Amino acid sequence: MGKYKELIERIEVTDDMRCRILDHISREPIERPVRILPLAGLRRYMAVAACFVVLAAGAVMIPAVLHHNPSSPDQGVLTAPVLLNAASAMELSEMVGFGVADIPSLMSASDKTTYMALGKELAEIKYNSGSQTVT
């Protein structure tokens, strides 16, 4: 940028040059560029086409939803898992099929310990001490 700045500072515009430049600028008509949007006319038709697509999709989907048969054999039945209580961590381990161990510091500080199995996937131990519970 140093050389450019030096060159620009050397340029001098005389009064005669200034008058000629302004005269040429005043003679030239100022034309604003015309911006042509090629899709501007199609915007209206694209909105109408989108409405037809939504209507067609609704016409196809509504009968399928109204005539839905939940007792068809290809769909499974959603059931709640069985909650089972155990007496100890060892019994809880046997119920769920994986090792579950007590936390000795929580067990010694708790008033009541509850062991629960949720199906074969989840084991839960609750340590209650007064109003506080750690699960």
Buried (B, 14 or more C-beta within 10 A) or exposed (E): EEEEEEEEEEEEEEEEEEEEEEEEEEEEEEEEEEEEEEEEEEEEEEEEEEEEEEEEEEEEEEEEEEEEEEEEEEEEEEEEEEEBEBEEBBBBBEBBEEEBEBBEEBEEEBEEBBBBBBBEEEBBBBBBEEEEEEE
